[in-house]
Amino acid sequence: MLNHEIEDASKILAITRSLKKYKAPFRIVGGYRLIDNGIEPEATVQIEANGMVIHEASNGCGPVDALANVLKKGLMPLFPVIEQVKLVDFHAYILDSKRGTSTDVEVTIIFTDGTAVWRVHSLSENINAASFNVLVDGFEYAILKKSIMKKKK
């Protein structure tokens, strides 16, 4: 892993989103769709940004890869910084082993853009939903960091 301090993006996003003046750079319209036949999962998503709604589909080597690919495909034309964002580490933790497969799962992903490193986490009974939420937050954080850096220049 890169030799950097890992920023707590979940905490920073929660604080930022609580500010009245904050407007998210994009929003997901109607959630995501994931078709996973066990061979080559396909994800679709609609993203609203800059007054446009973008509908994209993409495949991946697994469900999380398909979700990451479709988000990147939809976001990169509007937010080029997304091209630099890479997933560095992925963990899923079950919170109550007694509940078996219906237990809540916490997904944590560590991202980098080659300069900074940040961690995002999400909790859900659905591992794919938690993974999707983490990816959305990780990409939103990258866009937020880039816009703050531009304003400082």
Buried (B, 14 or more C-beta within 10 A) or exposed (E): EEEEEBBEBBEBBEEBEEEEEEEBBBEBEEEBEBEBEEEEBBBBBBBBBEEEEBEBBBBBEEBBBBBBBBBBBBBBEBBEBBEEBEBBEEEBEBEEEEEEEEEBBBBBBBBBBEEBBBBBBBBBEEBBBBBBBBBBBBBBBBBBBBEEEEEEE
